Amino acid sequence: MRGAARAWRDGRLLLALAAGALLPLAFAPFGCWPLAILCPALLMWLFTGEAPRRAAWLGFLFGVGSFAVGTSWLYISIHEHGPASMGFSAAAVALVVLYMAAYHALLGWSVARALPPGGAWRWYAGIPALWLLTEWLRGWLLSGFPWLSLGYSQTDTVLAGFAPIAGVYGVSALLLLQAGALVAAVESRGRARWAAPLAVFALAWLGGAEARRIEWTHPAGAPVPVAILQGAIPQDEKWQLENREPTMRLYQSLNDQAVGARLIVWPEAAIPELANEIAPYLAGINGAARARQADVLMGVVRLGDNGIDYYNSILALTTGVAFYDKRHLVPFAEYFPVPSFVRSWLRLMSLPYSDFRPGIDGQAPLVAGGMRVAPSICYEDAFGGAQRALVARSELLVNVTNDAWFGHSPARFQHLQISRMRAIEAGRYLLRAGNDGVSAIIGPHGELAAVAPEYRSAVLSGTVVPRAGLSPYIRVGDWALILLALAAAAGSIWRRGHPVDSKA
């Protein structure tokens, strides 16, 4: 019997690891969205009756499974495009996975240490609230990494109707509440044990369907013809000196093909040269565009006015020239928060080590195509809360990116799903320009209005409608939801110290 009990306990650890490994299938490109409820529900159930240390291990293994599978594409960017050795690349990815898994370990420890052992306060308030707070903390602490936040999995379900109200974390909260309801039904007794869970599911899905019908924003002008350029330059060839001129000619040709577009968008760092060094080329692009009454938004790398700082930027070529500088840089890719001796070691490992400078907060929208544009560069569009102030003053969203760093992996589809969520939250069109995909025109409900073929040079044409008005999420942000989660967690913790005789 003792051996069987130990095997079951070890089996619970494997179940936690398996549940975590399955969770990424809830996201694009797989789209098995029910797993965003079922996998958290399984971990919540596995926490039952466990001591804090054991629960921490369960959470940790769940996190290892989630991020080892869901972000394995980091290896491609470090090893194939770094380039670093296989051993170094694997170790770097492992460190990221272990760090991310630590958040779920903290969740498990907190659940076992602070929450009631059972009852409604545990399943409907305590665990969902602590999980949500953990996900939110992961999204900003130490620069943050909000990838695989549960709510992103629901861009194609009616639960996305809550995104303009409470953002992606609001959708996560509903998924966690449903997961807790499932466990409550399993752990409860009596014929009425499914009544409350069914009510939770009905309110979530019927409420989402109704919320999705609400138009939080409204058209603010006539349709505007747009074009997105996709050069599809392989990442391992892009920065080779001999490819500089062919790349410039390719983008000039694509730009000339965007006939009729009022706004033309190029991807991140489209030309492998400092913008400061190609002023005549840029003047030619601008002149050709202006002759057709078109404006250009172009991803560039530039040297600041002080001649020292480098910026990852979007250049607006209109009747004048304006820049947006990327604010949320990627740690250990665009800047290195390490001492100088570590940078010297990175140089020996053949990794990039020059820092970009982050753009200042409070940058104004770019004006292009007759619209006020809220720009973002690469993965900074994963930080929806940080973009609210810019979005509130804009009529269109634009994201330029280069997901070629991650090869033919799910990363580009996960990133596209994040962009779709930003469009839903804001109730605005979003133009997404990728070096080799996924370039897309995204509608204000997250729909894919047009998509360019991947890994091929292309000009993606379509129309957008500038939109005005503010959704509740753009007005308020995450704080109302976070305060509610803190209150739910505090109430559940208080209930542990003040149990009642009747069973919830």
ROSELUM-601594 format. One line per field, with one value per residue (C-alpha): x, y, z; residue number from 1. Coordinates in nm, 3 decimals, decimal comma, padded with zeros to 5 digits. Example, Ala and Ser with C-alpha at 12.3 -4.5 7.8 and 13.67 -1.06 7.14 Angstrom:
xx <- [01,230 / 01,367]
yy <- [-00,450 / -00,106]
zz <- [00,780 / 00,714]
n <- [1 / 2]
// end
This chain:
xx <- [00,000 / 00,282 / 00,442 / 00,112 / 00,067 / 00,416 / 00,360 / 00,039 / 00,218 / 00,490 / 00,220 / 00,071 / 00,402 / 00,395 / 00,034 / 00,131 / 00,415 / 00,185 / -00,089 / 00,161 / 00,300 / -00,052 / -00,143 / 00,043 / -00,187 / -00,464 / -00,289 / -00,225 / -00,154 / -00,319 / -00,630 / -00,737 / -00,881 / -01,068 / -00,726 / -00,700 / -00,971 / -00,894 / -00,517 / -00,545 / -00,834 / -00,616 / -00,340 / -00,591 / -00,718 / -00,365 / -00,301 / -00,573 / -00,442 / -00,078 / 00,171 / 00,323 / 00,653 / 00,484 / 00,235 / 00,524 / 00,680 / 00,351 / 00,325 / 00,690 / 00,657 / 00,340 / 00,535 / 00,828 / 00,595 / 00,418 / 00,725 / 00,949 / 00,689 / 00,539 / 00,863 / 01,105 / 01,145 / 01,379 / 01,647 / 01,624 / 01,695 / 01,990 / 02,158 / 02,071 / 02,069 / 02,284 / 02,486 / 02,584 / 02,680 / 02,413 / 02,508 / 02,495 / 02,166 / 02,003 / 02,124 / 01,991 / 01,648 / 01,648 / 01,715 / 01,420 / 01,195 / 01,302 / 01,250 / 00,901 / 00,818 / 00,911 / 00,595 / 00,379 / 00,586 / 00,503 / 00,137 / 00,139 / 00,311 / 00,070 / -00,238 / -00,129 / -00,003 / -00,274 / -00,606 / -00,882 / -00,848 / -01,178 / -01,507 / -01,634 / -01,381 / -01,095 / -01,231 / -01,426 / -01,212 / -00,878 / -00,706 / -00,840 / -00,735 / -00,386 / -00,331 / -00,441 / -00,214 / 00,076 / 00,011 / -00,007 / 00,313 / 00,493 / 00,384 / 00,579 / 00,830 / 01,195 / 01,085 / 00,808 / 00,725 / 00,348 / 00,369 / 00,116 / -00,117 / -00,431 / -00,664 / -00,480 / -00,612 / -00,967 / -00,932 / -01,168 / -01,429 / -01,705 / -01,503 / -01,301 / -01,606 / -01,481 / -01,141 / -01,262 / -01,407 / -01,125 / -00,838 / -00,661 / -00,630 / -01,006 / -01,042 / -00,782 / -00,987 / -01,297 / -01,103 / -00,963 / -01,305 / -01,441 / -01,145 / -01,215 / -01,582 / -01,493 / -01,282 / -01,556 / -01,800 / -01,560 / -01,483 / -01,842 / -02,112 / -02,482 / -02,713 / -02,681 / -02,302 / -02,313 / -02,557 / -02,303 / -02,043 / -02,307 / -02,415 / -02,052 / -02,011 / -02,346 / -02,272 / -01,927 / -02,028 / -02,366 / -02,220 / -01,930 / -02,169 / -02,365 / -02,053 / -01,915 / -02,214 / -02,132 / -01,950 / -01,728 / -01,577 / -01,712 / -01,584 / -01,402 / -01,360 / -01,383 / -01,206 / -00,834 / -00,647 / -00,331 / -00,046 / 00,195 / 00,536 / 00,689 / 01,042 / 01,093 / 01,469 / 01,607 / 01,738 / 02,075 / 02,125 / 01,970 / 02,273 / 02,536 / 02,703 / 02,653 / 02,275 / 02,237 / 02,189 / 01,960 / 01,745 / 01,714 / 01,619 / 01,363 / 01,185 / 01,194 / 01,028 / 00,764 / 00,700 / 00,646 / 00,396 / 00,178 / -00,020 / -00,328 / -00,233 / -00,266 / -00,050 / 00,238 / 00,392 / 00,736 / 00,847 / 01,087 / 01,443 / 01,349 / 01,677 / 01,997 / 02,163 / 02,139 / 01,876 / 02,134 / 02,351 / 02,085 / 01,931 / 01,932 / 01,757 / 01,493 / 01,442 / 01,382 / 01,128 / 00,952 / 00,949 / 00,799 / 00,536 / 00,448 / 00,400 / 00,120 / -00,009 / 00,103 / 00,272 / 00,523 / 00,580 / 00,912 / 01,093 / 01,450 / 01,756 / 01,892 / 02,164 / 02,035 / 02,110 / 02,386 / 02,580 / 02,598 / 02,261 / 02,098 / 01,723 / 01,490 / 01,240 / 00,955 / 01,020 / 00,719 / 00,779 / 00,499 / 00,512 / 00,776 / 00,978 / 00,889 / 01,008 / 00,862 / 01,131 / 01,065 / 01,004 / 00,994 / 01,321 / 01,392 / 01,636 / 01,951 / 01,860 / 01,822 / 01,987 / 02,201 / 02,140 / 02,473 / 02,817 / 03,082 / 03,281 / 02,972 / 02,937 / 03,297 / 03,209 / 02,904 / 03,133 / 03,343 / 03,023 / 02,947 / 02,629 / 02,521 / 02,599 / 02,536 / 02,249 / 01,963 / 01,825 / 01,457 / 01,227 / 01,082 / 00,735 / 00,466 / 00,558 / 00,287 / 00,103 / 00,246 / 00,029 / 00,023 / -00,237 / -00,453 / -00,482 / -00,332 / -00,140 / -00,043 / 00,281 / 00,452 / 00,761 / 00,791 / 00,694 / 00,620 / 00,264 / 00,242 / 00,226 / -00,125 / -00,146 / 00,163 / 00,008 / -00,323 / -00,227 / -00,101 / -00,399 / -00,644 / -00,510 / -00,508 / -00,740 / -00,528 / -00,275 / 00,043 / 00,290 / 00,614 / 00,803 / 01,061 / 00,957 / 01,208 / 01,428 / 01,218 / 01,214 / 00,915 / 00,802 / 00,469 / 00,616 / 00,488 / 00,133 / 00,143 / 00,259 / -00,016 / -00,270 / -00,132 / -00,172 / -00,529 / -00,602 / -00,465 / -00,705 / -00,999 / -00,913 / -00,885 / -01,170 / -00,941 / -00,786 / -00,427 / -00,174 / 00,093 / 00,406 / 00,645 / 00,972 / 00,860 / 00,517 / 00,269 / 00,178 / -00,191 / -00,470 / -00,661 / -01,013 / -01,145 / -01,291 / -00,966 / -01,072 / -00,809 / -00,925 / -00,623 / -00,308 / 00,008 / 00,163 / 00,448 / 00,815 / 00,749 / 00,797 / 00,456 / 00,252 / -00,060 / -00,329 / -00,659 / -00,854 / -00,894 / -01,140 / -01,008 / -01,199 / -01,253 / -01,397 / -01,257 / -01,342 / -01,371 / -01,032 / -00,854 / -01,013 / -00,937 / -00,666 / -00,586 / -00,608 / -00,978 / -00,939 / -00,618 / -00,777 / -01,073 / -00,834 / -00,647 / -00,977 / -01,081 / -00,745 / -00,755 / -01,109 / -01,011 / -00,703 / -00,917 / -01,165 / -00,888 / -00,833 / -01,207 / -01,366 / -01,738 / -01,915 / -02,136 / -01,981 / -01,983]
yy <- [00,000 / 00,237 / 00,172 / 00,236 / 00,563 / 00,677 / 00,582 / 00,786 / 01,083 / 01,058 / 01,020 / 01,351 / 01,520 / 01,369 / 01,478 / 01,835 / 01,826 / 01,679 / 01,934 / 02,215 / 02,065 / 02,044 / 02,403 / 02,566 / 02,373 / 02,609 / 02,892 / 02,959 / 02,789 / 02,487 / 02,655 / 02,383 / 02,656 / 02,428 / 02,328 / 02,681 / 02,569 / 02,198 / 02,221 / 02,484 / 02,284 / 01,974 / 02,162 / 02,318 / 01,969 / 01,833 / 02,103 / 01,948 / 01,820 / 01,894 / 02,058 / 02,390 / 02,239 / 01,962 / 02,206 / 02,428 / 02,134 / 02,061 / 02,421 / 02,429 / 02,121 / 02,261 / 02,576 / 02,377 / 02,188 / 02,505 / 02,711 / 02,428 / 02,350 / 02,696 / 02,896 / 02,637 / 02,865 / 03,084 / 02,825 / 02,911 / 03,279 / 03,213 / 02,922 / 02,962 / 03,342 / 03,431 / 03,236 / 03,061 / 02,699 / 02,435 / 02,393 / 02,762 / 02,805 / 02,513 / 02,643 / 02,993 / 02,858 / 02,633 / 02,932 / 03,119 / 02,816 / 02,763 / 03,130 / 03,129 / 02,804 / 02,967 / 03,179 / 02,866 / 02,727 / 03,042 / 02,991 / 02,633 / 02,727 / 03,016 / 02,803 / 02,536 / 02,781 / 03,045 / 02,915 / 02,706 / 02,333 / 02,328 / 02,504 / 02,786 / 03,038 / 02,816 / 02,719 / 03,027 / 03,300 / 03,202 / 02,993 / 03,190 / 03,517 / 03,399 / 03,249 / 03,572 / 03,780 / 03,547 / 03,583 / 03,960 / 03,970 / 03,764 / 04,019 / 04,311 / 04,203 / 04,227 / 04,366 / 04,106 / 03,820 / 03,801 / 03,532 / 03,246 / 03,449 / 03,236 / 03,499 / 03,509 / 03,161 / 03,297 / 03,535 / 03,313 / 03,246 / 03,464 / 03,513 / 03,765 / 03,989 / 04,066 / 04,190 / 04,547 / 04,552 / 04,404 / 04,328 / 03,999 / 03,944 / 03,976 / 03,689 / 03,494 / 03,554 / 03,403 / 03,096 / 03,048 / 03,092 / 02,819 / 02,594 / 02,643 / 02,568 / 02,236 / 02,134 / 02,249 / 02,018 / 01,724 / 01,787 / 01,858 / 01,608 / 01,597 / 01,626 / 02,004 / 02,006 / 02,101 / 02,389 / 02,656 / 02,546 / 02,544 / 02,892 / 03,013 / 02,869 / 03,006 / 03,356 / 03,356 / 03,232 / 03,400 / 03,721 / 03,701 / 03,655 / 03,964 / 04,171 / 04,086 / 04,258 / 04,589 / 04,842 / 05,029 / 05,245 / 05,409 / 05,503 / 05,836 / 05,878 / 05,717 / 05,389 / 05,434 / 05,214 / 05,067 / 04,839 / 04,626 / 04,534 / 04,195 / 04,151 / 03,796 / 03,834 / 03,525 / 03,628 / 03,462 / 03,665 / 03,997 / 04,166 / 04,034 / 04,327 / 04,189 / 04,175 / 04,539 / 04,680 / 04,395 / 04,443 / 04,814 / 04,755 / 04,491 / 04,721 / 05,008 / 04,779 / 04,664 / 05,024 / 05,113 / 04,827 / 04,967 / 05,173 / 05,342 / 05,300 / 05,607 / 05,443 / 05,201 / 05,006 / 04,839 / 04,578 / 04,618 / 04,723 / 04,663 / 04,797 / 04,647 / 04,983 / 05,279 / 05,522 / 05,800 / 05,641 / 05,611 / 05,959 / 05,984 / 05,647 / 05,749 / 06,080 / 05,888 / 05,659 / 05,958 / 06,146 / 05,852 / 05,803 / 06,173 / 06,179 / 05,926 / 06,109 / 05,820 / 05,818 / 05,555 / 05,402 / 05,219 / 05,014 / 05,144 / 05,129 / 05,476 / 05,666 / 05,934 / 06,301 / 06,270 / 06,033 / 05,773 / 05,608 / 05,360 / 05,323 / 05,063 / 05,297 / 05,356 / 05,635 / 05,827 / 05,971 / 06,218 / 06,590 / 06,590 / 06,332 / 06,186 / 05,891 / 05,652 / 05,484 / 05,142 / 05,174 / 04,813 / 04,653 / 04,280 / 04,187 / 04,009 / 04,086 / 04,464 / 04,552 / 04,367 / 04,439 / 04,283 / 04,406 / 04,490 / 04,169 / 03,966 / 04,164 / 04,076 / 03,711 / 03,748 / 03,889 / 03,574 / 03,369 / 03,555 / 03,704 / 04,065 / 04,284 / 04,645 / 04,811 / 05,000 / 05,297 / 05,276 / 05,546 / 05,793 / 05,754 / 05,989 / 05,979 / 06,121 / 05,915 / 05,925 / 06,095 / 05,908 / 05,831 / 06,104 / 05,908 / 05,922 / 05,597 / 05,414 / 05,235 / 04,939 / 04,741 / 04,364 / 04,208 / 04,532 / 04,486 / 04,208 / 04,482 / 04,607 / 04,809 / 05,011 / 05,108 / 05,242 / 05,610 / 05,602 / 05,403 / 05,646 / 05,926 / 05,720 / 05,592 / 05,302 / 05,056 / 04,954 / 04,686 / 04,623 / 04,308 / 04,053 / 03,706 / 03,554 / 03,523 / 03,221 / 03,026 / 02,814 / 02,779 / 02,859 / 03,187 / 03,397 / 03,265 / 03,320 / 03,675 / 03,728 / 03,617 / 03,876 / 04,145 / 04,035 / 04,073 / 04,428 / 04,514 / 04,365 / 04,552 / 04,883 / 04,835 / 04,950 / 04,816 / 04,697 / 04,675 / 04,413 / 04,416 / 04,122 / 04,064 / 03,718 / 03,696 / 03,691 / 04,023 / 04,098 / 04,353 / 04,289 / 04,420 / 04,586 / 04,255 / 04,068 / 03,926 / 03,865 / 04,087 / 04,003 / 03,793 / 03,783 / 03,447 / 03,358 / 03,345 / 03,520 / 03,876 / 04,035 / 04,352 / 04,306 / 04,557 / 04,639 / 04,909 / 05,020 / 05,254 / 05,499 / 05,453 / 05,675 / 05,622 / 05,439 / 05,092 / 05,044 / 04,870 / 05,156 / 05,397 / 05,203 / 04,946 / 04,647 / 04,807 / 04,750 / 04,380 / 04,348 / 04,517 / 04,279 / 03,982 / 04,112 / 04,143 / 03,789 / 03,649 / 03,839 / 03,719 / 03,359 / 03,387 / 03,538 / 03,250 / 02,998 / 03,157 / 03,187 / 02,857 / 02,799 / 02,482 / 02,461 / 02,331 / 02,567]
zz <- [00,000 / 00,085 / -00,255 / -00,433 / -00,246 / -00,339 / -00,705 / -00,705 / -00,555 / -00,819 / -01,081 / -00,970 / -01,050 / -01,399 / -01,441 / -01,356 / -01,609 / -01,876 / -01,809 / -01,850 / -02,171 / -02,318 / -02,232 / -02,528 / -02,762 / -02,648 / -02,834 / -03,201 / -03,432 / -03,270 / -03,131 / -02,886 / -02,663 / -02,414 / -02,280 / -02,134 / -01,891 / -01,854 / -01,793 / -01,514 / -01,366 / -01,347 / -01,167 / -00,926 / -00,846 / -00,801 / -00,538 / -00,320 / 00,011 / -00,067 / 00,168 / 00,052 / -00,062 / -00,259 / -00,415 / -00,519 / -00,702 / -00,877 / -00,991 / -01,092 / -01,314 / -01,470 / -01,556 / -01,693 / -01,924 / -02,039 / -02,123 / -02,243 / -02,509 / -02,558 / -02,591 / -02,728 / -03,032 / -02,825 / -02,904 / -03,275 / -03,221 / -02,990 / -03,169 / -03,537 / -03,555 / -03,251 / -03,320 / -02,996 / -02,935 / -02,891 / -02,526 / -02,447 / -02,636 / -02,457 / -02,121 / -02,193 / -02,289 / -01,983 / -01,757 / -01,909 / -01,864 / -01,502 / -01,422 / -01,573 / -01,395 / -01,065 / -01,089 / -01,090 / -00,804 / -00,608 / -00,697 / -00,568 / -00,243 / -00,184 / -00,249 / -00,002 / 00,258 / 00,257 / 00,121 / 00,279 / 00,205 / 00,018 / -00,040 / -00,256 / -00,130 / -00,249 / -00,591 / -00,697 / -00,542 / -00,391 / -00,657 / -00,960 / -00,794 / -00,697 / -01,043 / -01,210 / -00,986 / -01,067 / -01,441 / -01,408 / -01,201 / -01,464 / -01,722 / -01,574 / -01,306 / -01,421 / -01,759 / -01,783 / -02,019 / -02,070 / -02,338 / -02,297 / -02,077 / -02,075 / -02,221 / -02,554 / -02,632 / -02,671 / -02,967 / -03,168 / -02,897 / -02,758 / -02,439 / -02,641 / -02,601 / -02,251 / -02,376 / -02,451 / -02,098 / -01,889 / -02,126 / -02,180 / -01,804 / -01,773 / -02,019 / -01,820 / -01,504 / -01,667 / -01,778 / -01,427 / -01,270 / -01,498 / -01,414 / -01,044 / -01,103 / -01,265 / -00,967 / -00,728 / -00,905 / -00,880 / -00,514 / -00,403 / -00,312 / -00,373 / -00,670 / -00,685 / -00,715 / -01,084 / -01,038 / -00,949 / -01,211 / -01,484 / -01,379 / -01,402 / -01,750 / -01,868 / -01,739 / -01,897 / -02,241 / -02,272 / -02,132 / -02,379 / -02,670 / -02,567 / -02,498 / -02,840 / -03,002 / -02,838 / -03,055 / -02,811 / -03,084 / -03,400 / -03,747 / -03,755 / -04,129 / -04,469 / -04,553 / -04,620 / -04,872 / -04,717 / -04,816 / -04,612 / -04,758 / -04,678 / -04,808 / -04,673 / -04,638 / -04,454 / -04,114 / -04,163 / -04,484 / -04,390 / -04,234 / -04,475 / -04,648 / -04,998 / -04,942 / -04,846 / -05,196 / -05,317 / -05,007 / -05,070 / -05,433 / -05,331 / -05,089 / -05,337 / -05,591 / -05,341 / -05,245 / -05,612 / -05,643 / -05,363 / -05,612 / -05,472 / -05,105 / -04,886 / -04,616 / -04,677 / -04,386 / -04,390 / -04,130 / -03,840 / -03,937 / -04,299 / -04,442 / -04,291 / -04,243 / -04,009 / -04,128 / -04,082 / -04,351 / -04,624 / -04,628 / -05,012 / -05,039 / -04,786 / -04,966 / -05,287 / -05,121 / -04,972 / -05,301 / -05,490 / -05,221 / -05,203 / -05,581 / -05,525 / -05,216 / -04,995 / -04,655 / -04,539 / -04,195 / -04,199 / -03,935 / -03,905 / -03,681 / -03,619 / -03,436 / -03,201 / -03,233 / -02,970 / -03,194 / -02,916 / -02,859 / -03,099 / -03,131 / -03,278 / -03,440 / -03,680 / -03,927 / -04,060 / -04,405 / -04,469 / -04,548 / -04,273 / -04,081 / -03,741 / -03,531 / -03,278 / -03,065 / -02,916 / -02,542 / -02,421 / -02,529 / -02,521 / -02,241 / -02,362 / -02,723 / -02,750 / -02,423 / -02,171 / -01,802 / -01,706 / -01,592 / -01,853 / -01,794 / -01,887 / -02,209 / -02,293 / -02,243 / -02,468 / -02,735 / -02,713 / -02,748 / -03,075 / -02,936 / -03,001 / -02,706 / -02,810 / -02,626 / -02,780 / -02,594 / -02,495 / -02,626 / -02,380 / -02,234 / -02,352 / -02,721 / -02,946 / -03,206 / -03,555 / -03,816 / -04,147 / -04,409 / -04,261 / -03,935 / -03,590 / -03,550 / -03,229 / -03,324 / -03,159 / -03,250 / -03,225 / -02,894 / -02,712 / -02,837 / -02,576 / -02,311 / -02,370 / -02,051 / -02,145 / -02,478 / -02,347 / -02,334 / -02,694 / -02,818 / -02,657 / -02,879 / -03,199 / -03,469 / -03,598 / -03,454 / -03,638 / -03,532 / -03,722 / -03,638 / -03,750 / -03,639 / -03,881 / -03,569 / -03,470 / -03,796 / -03,893 / -03,533 / -03,362 / -03,232 / -03,523 / -03,479 / -03,104 / -03,174 / -03,433 / -03,172 / -02,930 / -03,197 / -03,256 / -02,885 / -02,892 / -03,175 / -02,982 / -02,662 / -02,848 / -03,096 / -03,378 / -03,695 / -03,665 / -03,946 / -03,882 / -04,100 / -04,059 / -04,240 / -04,358 / -04,192 / -04,051 / -04,216 / -04,177 / -04,169 / -03,847 / -03,791 / -03,472 / -03,350 / -03,404 / -03,739 / -04,006 / -04,292 / -04,510 / -04,463 / -04,677 / -04,772 / -04,538 / -04,639 / -04,973 / -05,090 / -05,111 / -05,108 / -04,898 / -04,992 / -04,829 / -04,651 / -04,292 / -04,127 / -03,868 / -03,542 / -03,239 / -02,894 / -02,594 / -02,474 / -02,095 / -02,089 / -02,268 / -02,018 / -01,699 / -01,772 / -01,552 / -01,210 / -01,142 / -01,217 / -01,015 / -00,713 / -00,742 / -00,756 / -00,451 / -00,264 / -00,362 / -00,255 / 00,073 / 00,145 / 00,079 / 00,300 / 00,575 / 00,539 / 00,609 / 00,948 / 01,018 / 00,907 / 00,935 / 01,028 / 00,720 / 00,401 / 00,101]
n <- [1 / 2 / 3 / 4 / 5 / 6 / 7 / 8 / 9 / 10 / 11 / 12 / 13 / 14 / 15 / 16 / 17 / 18 / 19 / 20 / 21 / 22 / 23 / 24 / 25 / 26 / 27 / 28 / 29 / 30 / 31 / 32 / 33 / 34 / 35 / 36 / 37 / 38 / 39 / 40 / 41 / 42 / 43 / 44 / 45 / 46 / 47 / 48 / 49 / 50 / 51 / 52 / 53 / 54 / 55 / 56 / 57 / 58 / 59 / 60 / 61 / 62 / 63 / 64 / 65 / 66 / 67 / 68 / 69 / 70 / 71 / 72 / 73 / 74 / 75 / 76 / 77 / 78 / 79 / 80 / 81 / 82 / 83 / 84 / 85 / 86 / 87 / 88 / 89 / 90 / 91 / 92 / 93 / 94 / 95 / 96 / 97 / 98 / 99 / 100 / 101 / 102 / 103 / 104 / 105 / 106 / 107 / 108 / 109 / 110 / 111 / 112 / 113 / 114 / 115 / 116 / 117 / 118 / 119 / 120 / 121 / 122 / 123 / 124 / 125 / 126 / 127 / 128 / 129 / 130 / 131 / 132 / 133 / 134 / 135 / 136 / 137 / 138 / 139 / 140 / 141 / 142 / 143 / 144 / 145 / 146 / 147 / 148 / 149 / 150 / 151 / 152 / 153 / 154 / 155 / 156 / 157 / 158 / 159 / 160 / 161 / 162 / 163 / 164 / 165 / 166 / 167 / 168 / 169 / 170 / 171 / 172 / 173 / 174 / 175 / 176 / 177 / 178 / 179 / 180 / 181 / 182 / 183 / 184 / 185 / 186 / 187 / 188 / 189 / 190 / 191 / 192 / 193 / 194 / 195 / 196 / 197 / 198 / 199 / 200 / 201 / 202 / 203 / 204 / 205 / 206 / 207 / 208 / 209 / 210 / 211 / 212 / 213 / 214 / 215 / 216 / 217 / 218 / 219 / 220 / 221 / 222 / 223 / 224 / 225 / 226 / 227 / 228 / 229 / 230 / 231 / 232 / 233 / 234 / 235 / 236 / 237 / 238 / 239 / 240 / 241 / 242 / 243 / 244 / 245 / 246 / 247 / 248 / 249 / 250 / 251 / 252 / 253 / 254 / 255 / 256 / 257 / 258 / 259 / 260 / 261 / 262 / 263 / 264 / 265 / 266 / 267 / 268 / 269 / 270 / 271 / 272 / 273 / 274 / 275 / 276 / 277 / 278 / 279 / 280 / 281 / 282 / 283 / 284 / 285 / 286 / 287 / 288 / 289 / 290 / 291 / 292 / 293 / 294 / 295 / 296 / 297 / 298 / 299 / 300 / 301 / 302 / 303 / 304 / 305 / 306 / 307 / 308 / 309 / 310 / 311 / 312 / 313 / 314 / 315 / 316 / 317 / 318 / 319 / 320 / 321 / 322 / 323 / 324 / 325 / 326 / 327 / 328 / 329 / 330 / 331 / 332 / 333 / 334 / 335 / 336 / 337 / 338 / 339 / 340 / 341 / 342 / 343 / 344 / 345 / 346 / 347 / 348 / 349 / 350 / 351 / 352 / 353 / 354 / 355 / 356 / 357 / 358 / 359 / 360 / 361 / 362 / 363 / 364 / 365 / 366 / 367 / 368 / 369 / 370 / 371 / 372 / 373 / 374 / 375 / 376 / 377 / 378 / 379 / 380 / 381 / 382 / 383 / 384 / 385 / 386 / 387 / 388 / 389 / 390 / 391 / 392 / 393 / 394 / 395 / 396 / 397 / 398 / 399 / 400 / 401 / 402 / 403 / 404 / 405 / 406 / 407 / 408 / 409 / 410 / 411 / 412 / 413 / 414 / 415 / 416 / 417 / 418 / 419 / 420 / 421 / 422 / 423 / 424 / 425 / 426 / 427 / 428 / 429 / 430 / 431 / 432 / 433 / 434 / 435 / 436 / 437 / 438 / 439 / 440 / 441 / 442 / 443 / 444 / 445 / 446 / 447 / 448 / 449 / 450 / 451 / 452 / 453 / 454 / 455 / 456 / 457 / 458 / 459 / 460 / 461 / 462 / 463 / 464 / 465 / 466 / 467 / 468 / 469 / 470 / 471 / 472 / 473 / 474 / 475 / 476 / 477 / 478 / 479 / 480 / 481 / 482 / 483 / 484 / 485 / 486 / 487 / 488 / 489 / 490 / 491 / 492 / 493 / 494 / 495 / 496 / 497 / 498 / 499 / 500 / 501 / 502 / 503 / 504]
// end
